[in-house]
Amino acid sequence: MKVYFKSTYTYKIYRMLLQVAGSLIERLGMIVMYGIEFFKGLKNKPTTFKEFMYQCYRFSFTSLPITLSIVGMTSIIVAMQVAGEMVKQGGGNYVGMLIAILMVREEAAIMAGFAIISMIGSSMASELATMKVTDQIDAIKVLKVNPVHYLFTPRILAGTFMMPVVVIISSLVGIAGGAVASNLVSGLTFKAYFDSVWFGLNMHDLRVCIMKAFAFGFVITLISCSFGMQAKDGAKGVGYATTKAVVWSFVAIVIVDLIFAAACFY
């Protein structure tokens, strides 16, 4: 009977789900352990200011063109869909408020996070994965340097502190793009649009936006570096680690965004 049960699809599905759950817990534990190791190393100043500034430049300025393009186009598309109908229904005074709340609360942070993951997170993961499979990480250990402190610290700090800058700039571009699109589509004046923005936004929205950006920057860089550090099996392993880093980062920032939405707006 036991042999028969193990040959059924029910048992096979059960084993597959068990393996998936085990792998999920293992990877979450790995990320948490690297995060703890990162915080332990902060007191030792394991990186140079020059390396930190380079990572800040890489995280912010090199990613701004694609980030602003995505956020700006998203804002324009939403304004084109919404502004005309709202003006027809007499709700023109609420268009700016709607676009601004959408940008500041959700769209700018999420779209900026996706752009950062695609461009910078994948780059960090592949960089550390290449170092891992070519034994450069082992060489760092031979020199009695903790590779987590030395490699993670500048990247995670840069991501954590620069992500709010990227999100704030993206929010401004998104609001401005919505103003232009609303004016072209419905004839809504810039004064009416920005009066609505000023009326609709409040400091609570801005605080949540900035806190969320800090969290996104930390999560993206930690996950990307963690999966890069776990790479193995040569070039194939580098691609696998990079893919896993991108997928996990996408899922992680959506979960973090859900937590912020539930905690701060409900």
N, C-alpha and C positions, 0 to 999 in steps of 0.2 A: 504493500500500500504506500509506504514512504517513497519507494523508488518510482512508483507511478505518479505520485503527486509532484515530485521534482521534475518530471518530464512535461508537466502541464504548462500552458501559457500563463496561468495565474501565478505560478511559482516563479517563472522567468521574469514576469513584470515586477513581482515583489523583490526579487534579487536586484533588478535594475534600479528600482527606486531606492533600495537600501544602499547601493553603491553610489548613486547620485547624492543622497543625503550625507553619506560618509565623506565624499569628496568635498561637498559644500562646507561641512563643518571643519574639515582639515584646512581648506583654503582660508576660511574666516579666521581660524586660529593662527595661521601663518601671518595674515595681515595684522592682526592684533599684536602678535609678538614683535613684529618689526616696528609697529607703532610705539610699543613700550620701550624697545631698544633705542628708538629715535629720541624719545623724551629723556632717557637716561643720559644720552650723549650731549644734550644741549649745554650742560654745565661745564663741559670740557672744552668748549669752543673748537670743535674739530674741523672747521673749515675757514677759509680766508675770506676777507671782505671782497676781494677781487672776484673770486668764484661765485660768491653770492650775488654780486651785481651782474655778472654775466648771465646767471640763471634768471634773474629778474628781467633783464633785457630780452632774453629768449622767450620767457613766459608771456610777456606783455606786448612789446612792440612788434615782434615778429608775427604774433597771432592776431594783432588788431585788424589788419585789412580784411581777412576772411571773416572774423567775428563781426565787425561792423557791417559787412556786406550782408551776412545772414540776418542779423537783427534788423537792419534797416529795411531790407526787402520784406521781412515778415510784417513789420509795422505798416509798410505801404499796402501790402495785400489786405491786412485786416481793415485798415482805414477805407480802402476802396470798397470792401464788401459792406461795411457798416455805415459809413458817413452818409452816403446818399439816402439810404432808407431811413435813418434816424432824422435827417433834416426834413424829409417828406412827412414824417409822423410828428413833427414839431419838437423833436428831441435833439436839435442841433447843439444846444447848450451843454449837452452831456457827452458829446463825442470826445473832446479832449480828455475829460475825466476817465472815460472808458479806456482809451488807448494808454494813458499814463499809468493807470492802475494795472493794466495787463502787462505793460513793459516792466514796471518797477517790481511788482510782486512776483511775476512768473517768467515772462517771455525772455527778458534780457538775460537773466541768470541762467536759465535752462539752455537757451541757444548759445550763449557764450561758453557754457560748460561743454556742450557737444562739440563746438569748434575747438576748444582747448584740448579735449580728449583726442579728437581726430588728428590734430596737428602736433601738439606738444606731448600729451600723455603717451601716444604711440611712439614718439621719438625717444622719450626717456626710457620706456620699456625696452625698446630694441637696442638702445645704447648700452644699458646695463646687462641685457641678455647677451650681447656680443662680448662684453667684457667677461661675463661668466663662462661662456663656452670656449673662449680663447685663453682661459686661465689667468686673466689679469686680476680677477678678484682674489685668486689664491696668492698671487704675487703681492698684493696689498697686505694680505694676512701674514705673509712671511716677513714683511717689514714691521710687524707688530702694530699695525694700524687697523682699527675696527672698520671694515668696509661699509657697514650700515651708518656709522657716524660720519665717515668721510664722504660717502656718495649720496646718502639720503638727505643729510642736513641742508645743504645749499638748495637742493631742488624743492624739498618740502617747504622750507621757509619762504623761498621765492614764490612758490605757488600760492601759499597761504596769504601772503601780504600783497601780491600783485593782482590776484583774482578780483578783489573789490574794486580796484582801479579800472580793470577791464569792464566789469559789470556796470559801473557808474557811467563810464563813457558810452557803453552800448545803450544804456537806458536813455541817455540824452539824445543819441542819434536816433533811437527808435521813436521817441516823442516828436523830434523834429521831422522825421520822415512821415509820421502820421499827420502832422500839420500840413505839410505840402500836399500829400495825397488827398486829404479832406478838402482842401481849398480847390484843387483841380477837379475833383469829382463832384462836389456838392456846392461849391462856391462859398463854403464856410470861411469867414474871415479869420485871420491869424489872431486877432484880438479876442474874438469869441472863443477860439480854440484854447488859447493859453490862459484865459480867465477860467475856463472850465478845468484845466489842468491844475491851476493854483487852488481852486476850490475843492477839487477831489482828492488830491494827495495830502498826506499828513506825515508827521515825523515817525509815527509807528511803522508806516510802510517803508520808509527809508532805512530805519534801524534793522528791520527784518531783512531787507534786501542786502545790506552790508554784512550782517551776521551769516546769512545764507551763503554769500560769496566767500567769506572766510572758510566756511565748512566745505564748500565745493572745492576750493583750491587745495585744502589739506587732503581731502579724500581722493581726489584725482591723482595727485602726486604720490601719495602713500601707496595706493593700489598699483600705479604704473611701475614704481620702483620695486615694489614687493614681487610682482610677477616677473620683472626683468631679472631680479636676483635669483629666482628659482629656475631659470632656463637651463636646459641640458640637451644633449644629442645634436650638437652642431647647428648648422643653418636652419634645419627643420625646427629645432627647439626654439630658435630666435623668433621665427614666424609664429609658432604656437604661443609663446609667452606674450608676444605683442598683441595677438588676437584676443587672448584671455584678458589682458590688461584693459583693452578697449571695451570689451563686452561688460566686464565687471564694473568698470568706471561708469558706463552708461546706466546700468541698473542701480548702482550705488547713489548717484546724484538724484535719480528719480525718487528713490526711497527717502533720501535726506530731504528732498523738496516736500514730499508728502508729510514727513514729520514736522517740518516747519509750518506747513499750511494748517495742520491739525492743532499744533500747539499755539500758534500766534493769531489765527483768524477765526477760531471756532471755540 
